[in-house]
Amino acid sequence: MCAAVVALLVAGCTAQPATGGTSPGAAASRTSAFNATDTAWILLMIPMAERARQLTDLAPSRSADPAVATLAARTGSALRTDLARLRAALKRSGVPDTRPHEGHNMPGMVGLDTLDTAAATKGRPFDLILTDALRAHFTQSRMLCAGEQNQGRADEATGLAAAIARSTAQQMAGLDRLRTARPATPGSRTG
């Protein structure tokens, strides 16, 4: 399964290193540690994290449950750290940020329609949107990180994937504890 995901990433995101004003030899040495899987993974994880962060940023003014707001704050903080590290890795890879996934709605990515609905919702309905979207995000992120760890070449990217996978597993455990403490109501989307 991970190999199929990585293959799709590479096929859809084969970004080429920018050589700009540098010689081809200098560009090649700067990017030689990163393969297409590494850069495709980074280019996908950035918009996934950005969208999830946008959703978590809504929680302080929209959540009815302090525990959900706390989870959103922790997740938002982790996503900001991940984004900084992903952008730094992309810069070091030499591949330009062409934002190939701009506007896309992919599995696990918080959809633009979800962001719009969440921004117009408060209370328990918001909390359900947030927790459902974060569950999907965590699940997909872990799968993508596993694919990067298996098929990536750059130590920086595979190490970052391992760190994000660990952090995501911890956040998922927090979400699971939250759901256990607050059983779903009949007909809710979290049951």
N, C-alpha and C positions, 0 to 999 in steps of 0.2 A: 504494500500500500504506500509506504513512504517513498519507494523508488518511483512509483507512478506520479506522486505529487511532485517530486523533484523533477521528473521528466517534463511535466507540464510547466513548471516554473521556468525551466531552462528553455523550453520551446517558445514560451510566451515572452520571455524577458532576456533575450540574449543581447544585453547592452554591450557596447564596445567601448574600450577605454578612450578617453579624450587625449589627443596628443597635443592639441593647441600649439603653443610655441616651443614645445620641447622636441628633441630629436626622437625618432622611433626607438632607438636603443634605450634612452632614458625612460621613456614611457613604458617600454616592455619590462625594464627592471623594476619599476615602481609598481606594476600591476601583476607581476608574475606569480605572486603568492595567492592571488584570488582567481578562482575559476568562475565559469558562468553560473554555476549553482550558488556560489557565495554571493555574487552580486545580485542575482535574481532574488535570492532569499532576502537580502537587505532591502532591495527595492520594493518588495511586497510587505515586509514587516513594518516599514516606516508608515505607509498609509493605514495599515491595520491598527497600529498603535496610536496614530493621530486620531482616528475616528473613535476608538475606545476612550481615549483621553477626553475628547469633546463630550462624550456621553457622561463620563464621571464628573466633569466640571459642572454639569447641570445639577448634580445631587444636592449641594448645600441649599439651594433655593426651592427644590422640588420634592425631595424625599420626606416621607412621613415618619420613617423609622430611623432613629439615631444609629442603630447597628448597620443599616444599609448605607447611611451617609458615611460612617466610619470606614466601611469596606470600600466605598467609592473613593474616599480620600487616600487610603493606602494604595489602592490600585492606580489612581491618578499619579501619585508620587512615583510608583514603580515605572509607570509608562513614560513619565518625563525622563527618568534616568535611562530607560531603554532607548528612547528616541535620541538622546544625546550620544549614546554609545553607537547606535546604528548609523547616525549621520557622520560621526567621526570615522567609522569603519568605511563607509561609502566614500568619503573624501580620500582616505588612504588607498582605496582600491583604484583610484584614478578614473572611475566611471562617473560620468555626469549624472546628476539627479534630474532625469528627464520626466519623472513622475508618470511612468507608464500606466499606473493603476488609478490615476486621477479620475474620480467620478464612478469608478467601478463598484459594484456590489458583488462581492465574492463570498464563498462560504466562510463563516467566522468573522467577517468584517462587519462592523456596525454599519448598517445601511443608511443612506441619506434619508430615506423615508422614516426609519427608526429614530434618527436624530430629530427630525421635524416633529414626529409624534411625541417624543419624550419632552421636547421643548414646550409643547402645548399641554402637557399633562402634569398633574401634581398628586401627591399622596401615594396611597397604595398602588394605583395603576402605574405611576411612574416607577415605583420600586420593582414591580413585576417586569416592566420593560427593561430596566437596568440589569436586574439579576439574570433574566433570560439572555440578553445580549452579551453580558460578560461571560456567562457559561459557554456560549457558542464561541466567543473570542478566545477564551482560555483553551478550549478543546482544540480549535484549529491552530492556535499558536504552538501548542505542544506538538502537534503532528508536523507542522512546518519546521520546527526546531529539530525534531528527530530526523527529518529528511536532510536538513543542512548538516547535522552531525555525521550522518552516514555518507553523504555525497560531496560535501564541501571540502575544500583543500586548504584554505587559509586558516592558520591557527587562530588568528584574531576572530574570524567569523564563526568558526566551529566552537570556540570558547565562549563567545557571546551567546550563541544558540544554547549552549549548555546552561549558562547563567540565566537566560530568559526562561528556559524550560523549568529550572528549579524554582524560580520566582513565581512562575505561572502555576506550578503545582501547589505552592504554598497558598497562593491566592484562591485557587480552586478549593482547597481544603477549607479556607475561611468561608467561602460561599456555601460549601456543603454544611458546615457547622451552623451557619445562619439559617439555611433551609430546614435543618433538623430542629433548631430551636423555634422556628416559626413554620409549622406544618402548612402546606398549601390548602387553600379553601377549595371546595368542590367547584369545578369549572375553571380554575385558574390555569394559567399556562405553565406553572412551575411544578405541577404535581407529577 
